[in-house]
Amino acid sequence: MKDNLLLSNILHRPVRSLVSILGIGLGVLLIIATVGLANGTLRSNARREANVGAEIMVRASGTFGMSGSEPFRLPISTAGQIAKIDGVQSVVPIGQNLDSASDSETGSRLIDGIDFDAMSRLAGLQIVEGRPLGADGDEAIVDTAWQAQKDIKVGSTLKIYDKDFTVVGTFEPPSGARIKIPLKRMQHQLSPDADNCTMLLVKVKNPDQENAVAKSIASQFPNNQVIFTRDFEELYVHAIPAIDVFLNVVIGVAAVIGTLVILLTMYTTVTERTRQIGILKSLGMSKFDIARLITKEALLISLFGVITGVVMALPLPFVLAKTSSSMQVSFELKWVILTLAGGLAGGAIGALYPAIRAARMEAVDALSHE
C-alpha cells in the first residue's frame, strides 16, 4: 500500500485526512438527513391520512395544501347528496384542524373531529383500551403508537384549544390524525354557526368504479375538490412549495462546505509537498500527471467522506423510531446518488486550484523550497 503514491499521500497526514473525510461526511449527513426527514415525515403522514378506508376525499373549493389549517366551509348536508350517487357506499364527514402544542416537535398537532361510529365502520377503528368517543364533550382518543411515545394513559388530560380534554380511549389502526375528538365539539369551537366540516370521505361499493364515481361527484359538485386517497403521498410532498426551496438551500450549503473542505485540504497538501512535487518533476512526471495525482487524491478523500456520511445517516430511522412517532426518515436512492455525485463534484472543484498550482511549479524552485 505504501508503494502506492496516492494512498501514501493520504496516509502521510492521517489526522488531516480524517478531519477532511469527517467534514465532507457531515455535509453529506446534512443533505441526507434533511431531505430524508422532510420526505419521510410527509410521506408517513400521507400514508396515515390515506389509511381511512375511503377511496375519495371531497373538500371545499379553494382548499390549499394538506395542513389542516383550512376553515370549516364544507356543508355536512353535501354528504347526503353524494351518498345518493350511484356506486357510493358511504360518506363520512371529518373536521381537521391544527392546534398549538408545546410538547410537539413542530409546535402544533393535527386533530381530527369525527363521529366515532361512522369512522369505525369506514376505517375499521378499534378501541384497544378505554371506551369510544361520545357524540360531544371535551374528550379524546389517541392512537396506541402516540400513546406509547408520550406515555399517555386513559384518564389523562390533553390541552386542546386551551381546554383540558380527557383521554377516554386508545385506538388502532393509525389513520388520519393521532388525536381524535368528537366532530360536534370541534364544530362548536371552529364553526359554531354552521353545520360544516373540512372534508368528506367517500367509500365506493366497487373499487374498480372509483374513477367513475369521482367523475360523477365532480360533475355534480364542480366547485368542490375531488381527490383520490391513493394520491396523498405526492400531494403531501408537493403541498408545501417552500420545502423544495429549503431543501435546495440546504443542499447548496452542504455542497459549498464540502468544496471548501477539499480546497483547504488540497491547498495545504500542495504547500507541504512542494519539495516532493519538485522531485517528481525532476524525475520526469508531467504537469498533467501531477495535476491528475492531486485531483485523484481529492476525489478519493471525497469518496471516503461521502461513504462516511451515508454510514452516519443509516441509524437515523431507528433513532427516530424510538424517540418520535410523528417524524420519520425516508432514504430515496435518487437522493443518495445525487449526494454521491455532488460530493465527488465538490471534491473535483475543490482540487482544481491546488492541482493547477502544483502543476505550474518549476522543478528548481520546488526543490529549493524549505
C-alpha positions as CSV (number, residue, x, y, z in Angstrom):
1,M,0.0,0.0,0.0
2,K,2.9,2.4,0.8
3,D,4.2,1.8,-2.7
4,N,1.0,3.4,-4.0
5,L,1.8,7.1,-4.1
6,L,-1.9,8.1,-4.0
7,L,-2.7,6.2,-0.8
8,S,0.7,7.1,0.7
9,N,-0.1,10.8,0.3
10,I,-3.4,10.3,2.1
11,L,-1.8,8.3,4.9
12,H,1.1,10.6,5.3
13,R,-1.1,13.1,7.2
14,P,-3.7,10.7,8.7
15,V,-5.3,13.2,11.1
16,R,-5.7,15.9,8.5
17,S,-7.1,13.3,6.0
18,L,-9.5,12.0,8.7
19,V,-10.8,15.5,9.6
20,S,-11.3,16.2,5.9
21,I,-13.3,13.0,5.5
22,L,-15.4,13.8,8.5
23,G,-16.0,17.3,7.3
24,I,-17.3,16.1,4.0
25,G,-19.2,13.3,5.7
26,L,-21.1,15.8,7.9
27,G,-22.1,17.8,4.8
28,V,-23.4,14.6,3.3
29,L,-25.2,13.7,6.5
30,L,-26.8,17.1,6.5
31,I,-28.2,16.6,3.0
32,I,-29.4,13.0,3.5
33,A,-30.9,13.7,7.0
34,T,-32.7,16.9,5.9
35,V,-34.1,15.5,2.7
36,G,-34.9,12.1,4.3
37,L,-36.6,13.8,7.3
38,A,-38.7,16.0,5.1
39,N,-39.8,13.3,2.7
40,G,-40.1,10.6,5.4
41,T,-42.3,12.7,7.7
42,L,-44.5,13.9,4.9
43,R,-45.0,10.5,3.3
44,S,-45.6,8.9,6.7
45,N,-48.4,11.5,7.4
46,A,-49.8,10.9,3.9
47,R,-49.9,7.1,4.4
48,R,-51.6,7.5,7.7
49,E,-54.1,10.0,6.2
50,A,-54.8,7.6,3.3
51,N,-55.5,4.7,5.7
52,V,-59.1,5.8,6.3
53,G,-60.8,3.1,4.3
54,A,-62.1,5.5,1.7
55,E,-61.1,5.9,-1.9
56,I,-62.2,9.5,-2.5
57,M,-61.9,12.8,-0.5
58,V,-64.1,15.8,-1.2
59,R,-63.0,19.3,0.0
60,A,-64.4,22.8,-0.3
61,S,-63.3,24.9,-3.3
62,G,-60.2,26.9,-2.6
63,T,-58.8,24.5,0.0
64,F,-55.0,24.7,-0.1
65,G,-52.5,22.0,0.8
66,M,-53.0,19.2,3.4
67,S,-52.1,21.1,6.5
68,G,-55.3,21.1,8.5
69,S,-55.4,24.9,8.6
70,E,-58.5,25.4,6.5
71,P,-61.7,26.8,7.9
72,F,-64.9,24.7,8.2
73,R,-66.5,25.6,4.8
74,L,-68.0,22.4,3.5
75,P,-71.6,21.8,4.5
76,I,-72.3,18.4,6.0
77,S,-75.5,18.3,4.1
78,T,-73.4,17.7,1.0
79,A,-72.7,14.2,2.4
80,G,-76.3,13.2,2.0
81,Q,-76.3,14.4,-1.7
82,I,-73.1,12.5,-2.5
83,A,-74.4,9.3,-0.8
84,K,-77.2,9.2,-3.5
85,I,-74.7,9.0,-6.3
86,D,-74.6,5.6,-8.0
87,G,-71.7,3.5,-6.8
88,V,-71.2,5.3,-3.4
89,Q,-71.4,3.1,-0.4
90,S,-71.0,5.6,2.4
91,V,-69.9,9.2,3.1
92,V,-68.3,10.3,6.4
93,P,-67.7,14.0,7.3
94,I,-64.4,14.9,9.0
95,G,-63.2,18.0,10.7
96,Q,-59.5,18.5,10.7
97,N,-57.6,21.3,12.4
98,L,-54.1,22.3,13.7
99,D,-53.8,23.2,17.3
100,S,-50.8,24.6,19.1
101,A,-48.9,22.1,21.3
102,S,-45.8,22.8,23.4
103,D,-44.9,19.1,23.5
104,S,-44.9,18.6,19.8
105,E,-41.8,18.6,17.6
106,T,-43.4,21.1,15.2
107,G,-45.1,23.3,17.8
108,S,-48.6,22.2,16.7
109,R,-50.5,19.0,16.3
110,L,-53.2,17.8,13.9
111,I,-56.6,17.0,15.4
112,D,-59.5,15.1,13.8
113,G,-63.1,15.7,14.6
114,I,-65.1,12.5,13.9
115,D,-68.3,10.7,14.5
116,F,-66.8,7.6,16.1
117,D,-69.4,5.1,14.9
118,A,-69.3,6.3,11.3
119,M,-65.4,6.4,11.3
120,S,-65.1,2.9,12.9
121,R,-67.3,1.5,10.1
122,L,-65.2,3.2,7.4
123,A,-61.7,2.9,8.7
124,G,-62.1,-0.2,11.0
125,L,-61.1,1.8,14.1
126,Q,-61.0,-0.5,17.2
127,I,-60.8,0.7,20.8
128,V,-57.8,-1.0,22.4
129,E,-58.2,0.5,25.9
130,G,-60.9,2.6,27.4
131,R,-64.1,3.4,25.5
132,P,-65.1,5.1,22.3
133,L,-65.7,8.8,21.8
134,G,-69.1,10.2,22.8
135,A,-71.1,12.3,20.4
136,D,-69.9,15.5,22.1
137,G,-67.8,16.8,25.0
138,D,-64.2,17.6,26.0
139,E,-62.8,14.1,25.4
140,A,-60.4,12.5,23.0
141,I,-59.0,9.2,21.8
142,V,-55.3,8.7,20.7
143,D,-53.6,6.0,18.7
144,T,-51.5,3.5,20.5
145,A,-48.2,4.5,18.9
146,W,-48.6,8.1,20.0
147,Q,-49.8,6.9,23.5
148,A,-46.6,4.8,23.9
149,Q,-44.3,7.7,22.8
150,K,-45.9,10.3,25.0
151,D,-46.7,7.9,27.9
152,I,-50.3,8.9,27.9
153,K,-52.8,6.9,30.0
154,V,-56.5,6.6,29.7
155,G,-57.9,9.3,32.1
156,S,-55.0,11.7,31.4
157,T,-55.8,15.2,30.0
158,L,-54.6,16.9,26.9
159,K,-54.6,20.6,26.3
160,I,-56.6,21.3,23.2
161,Y,-58.0,24.7,22.3
162,D,-56.7,25.8,25.7
163,K,-59.1,23.4,27.4
164,D,-58.5,20.1,29.2
165,F,-59.7,17.2,27.1
166,T,-59.9,13.8,28.9
167,V,-58.3,10.8,27.1
168,V,-61.1,8.2,27.2
169,G,-59.5,5.5,25.0
170,T,-56.8,4.4,22.6
171,F,-57.4,3.1,19.0
172,E,-55.9,1.1,16.2
173,P,-55.0,1.1,13.4
174,P,-53.4,4.5,13.0
175,S,-55.4,6.6,10.5
176,G,-55.7,10.3,10.0
177,A,-54.6,12.4,13.0
178,R,-53.2,10.7,16.0
179,I,-55.7,12.6,18.3
180,K,-59.4,12.5,17.6
181,I,-62.2,14.4,19.3
182,P,-66.0,14.5,18.7
183,L,-66.9,16.3,15.5
184,K,-69.6,18.3,17.2
185,R,-67.1,19.5,19.8
186,M,-64.8,20.7,17.1
187,Q,-67.7,22.4,15.3
188,H,-68.7,24.2,18.5
189,Q,-65.1,25.5,18.7
190,L,-64.5,26.4,15.0
191,S,-67.8,26.6,13.3
192,P,-70.5,27.4,15.9
193,D,-73.0,29.0,13.5
194,A,-73.0,26.3,10.8
195,D,-73.1,22.5,10.4
196,N,-69.8,22.4,8.4
197,C,-66.7,20.2,8.1
198,T,-63.4,20.3,6.3
199,M,-63.7,17.2,4.2
200,L,-65.9,14.2,3.2
201,L,-64.5,10.7,2.9
202,V,-66.3,8.7,0.2
203,K,-66.3,4.9,0.2
204,V,-67.3,3.3,-3.1
205,K,-69.1,0.0,-3.4
206,N,-66.6,-1.3,-6.0
207,P,-63.0,0.0,-6.1
208,D,-62.9,-0.6,-9.8
209,Q,-65.5,2.1,-10.2
210,E,-63.8,4.8,-8.1
211,N,-62.8,6.8,-11.3
212,A,-66.4,6.8,-12.5
213,V,-67.7,7.8,-9.1
214,A,-65.1,10.6,-8.8
215,K,-66.3,12.0,-12.2
216,S,-69.9,11.9,-11.1
217,I,-69.1,13.8,-7.9
218,A,-67.0,16.3,-9.8
219,S,-69.8,16.9,-12.3
220,Q,-72.5,17.4,-9.6
221,F,-70.3,19.5,-7.4
222,P,-68.0,21.3,-9.8
223,N,-66.9,23.9,-7.1
224,N,-65.5,21.3,-4.8
225,Q,-62.2,19.5,-4.9
226,V,-62.3,15.7,-5.6
227,I,-59.1,13.9,-4.6
228,F,-58.1,10.2,-4.6
229,T,-56.6,9.0,-1.3
230,R,-54.1,7.0,-3.3
231,D,-52.6,10.3,-4.4
232,F,-52.0,11.5,-0.9
233,E,-48.2,10.9,-0.8
234,E,-47.5,13.0,-3.8
235,L,-50.0,15.7,-2.7
236,Y,-48.3,15.9,0.7
237,V,-44.8,16.1,-0.8
238,H,-45.8,18.9,-3.2
239,A,-48.3,20.7,-1.0
240,I,-45.7,23.0,0.6
241,P,-43.7,24.7,-2.2
242,A,-41.3,26.3,0.4
243,I,-39.9,22.8,1.2
244,D,-38.3,22.4,-2.2
245,V,-36.6,25.8,-1.8
246,F,-35.5,25.0,1.7
247,L,-34.0,21.6,0.6
248,N,-32.2,23.2,-2.3
249,V,-30.7,25.8,0.1
250,V,-29.5,23.0,2.4
251,I,-28.1,21.0,-0.4
252,G,-26.3,24.1,-1.8
253,V,-24.8,25.0,1.6
254,A,-23.6,21.4,2.2
255,A,-22.0,21.3,-1.3
256,V,-20.2,24.6,-0.6
257,I,-18.9,23.3,2.7
258,G,-17.6,20.1,1.1
259,T,-15.9,22.0,-1.6
260,L,-14.2,24.4,0.8
261,V,-13.1,21.5,3.0
262,I,-11.5,19.8,-0.1
263,L,-10.0,23.1,-1.3
264,L,-8.3,23.8,2.1
265,T,-7.1,20.2,2.4
266,M,-5.6,20.0,-1.0
267,Y,-4.1,23.5,-0.9
268,T,-2.3,22.7,2.3
269,T,-1.3,19.4,0.8
270,V,0.3,21.0,-2.2
271,T,2.1,23.6,0.0
272,E,3.5,20.9,2.3
273,R,4.6,18.8,-0.7
274,T,6.3,21.5,-2.7
275,R,9.6,19.7,-2.5
276,Q,8.1,16.3,-3.3
277,I,6.4,17.8,-6.4
278,G,9.8,19.2,-7.4
279,I,11.4,15.7,-7.1
280,L,8.5,14.2,-9.2
281,K,9.1,16.8,-11.9
282,S,12.8,16.3,-11.9
283,L,12.1,12.6,-12.4
284,G,10.1,13.4,-15.5
285,M,6.5,13.5,-14.3
286,S,4.5,15.8,-16.5
287,K,2.3,18.7,-15.4
288,F,-0.8,16.8,-16.4
289,D,0.2,13.7,-14.3
290,I,0.9,15.9,-11.2
291,A,-2.5,17.7,-11.6
292,R,-4.2,14.3,-12.0
293,L,-2.5,12.9,-8.9
294,I,-3.7,15.9,-6.8
295,T,-7.2,15.5,-8.3
296,K,-7.4,11.8,-7.7
297,E,-6.4,12.3,-4.1
298,A,-9.1,14.9,-3.6
299,L,-11.7,12.5,-5.2
300,L,-10.6,9.6,-3.1
301,I,-11.0,11.7,0.1
302,S,-14.4,12.9,-1.2
303,L,-15.5,9.3,-1.8
304,F,-14.5,8.3,1.7
305,G,-16.3,11.4,3.0
306,V,-19.5,10.5,1.1
307,I,-19.4,6.9,2.3
308,T,-18.8,8.1,5.9
309,G,-21.8,10.5,5.7
310,V,-24.1,7.7,4.3
311,V,-23.0,5.3,7.1
312,M,-23.6,8.0,9.7
313,A,-27.1,8.5,8.3
314,L,-28.1,4.8,8.5
315,P,-29.0,4.7,12.2
316,L,-31.3,7.8,11.9
317,P,-34.5,5.8,11.1
318,F,-34.0,3.6,14.2
319,V,-33.2,6.5,16.5
320,L,-36.3,8.5,15.4
321,A,-38.5,5.4,15.6
322,K,-37.7,5.2,19.3
323,T,-37.9,8.9,20.0
324,S,-40.7,10.3,17.8
325,S,-43.9,8.9,16.4
326,S,-44.5,11.9,14.1
327,M,-41.1,12.3,12.5
328,Q,-39.8,9.7,10.0
329,V,-36.7,9.4,7.8
330,S,-37.1,8.0,4.3
331,F,-33.9,7.4,2.2
332,E,-34.5,7.5,-1.5
333,L,-32.0,6.1,-3.9
334,K,-32.3,9.2,-6.1
335,W,-31.0,11.5,-3.3
336,V,-28.3,9.1,-2.3
337,I,-27.0,9.0,-5.9
338,L,-27.3,12.8,-6.2
339,T,-25.4,13.2,-2.9
340,L,-22.7,10.9,-4.1
341,A,-22.3,12.8,-7.3
342,G,-22.4,16.2,-5.6
343,G,-19.7,15.1,-3.1
344,L,-17.4,13.9,-5.8
345,A,-18.1,17.0,-7.9
346,G,-17.3,19.2,-4.9
347,G,-14.1,17.3,-4.4
348,A,-13.1,17.8,-8.0
349,I,-13.9,21.6,-7.9
350,G,-12.0,21.9,-4.6
351,A,-8.9,20.3,-6.0
352,L,-8.9,22.4,-9.2
353,Y,-6.9,25.3,-8.0
354,P,-4.4,23.3,-5.9
355,A,-3.9,20.9,-8.8
356,I,-3.2,23.8,-11.2
357,R,-0.8,25.4,-8.7
358,A,1.1,22.2,-8.2
359,A,1.4,21.6,-12.0
360,R,2.7,25.1,-12.6
361,M,5.6,24.8,-10.1
362,E,9.1,25.0,-11.5
363,A,11.2,22.0,-10.5
364,V,14.2,24.1,-9.4
365,D,12.0,26.4,-7.2
366,A,10.2,23.4,-5.7
367,L,13.4,21.6,-4.9
368,S,14.9,24.6,-3.2
369,H,11.7,25.0,-1.0
370,E,12.3,24.6,2.7
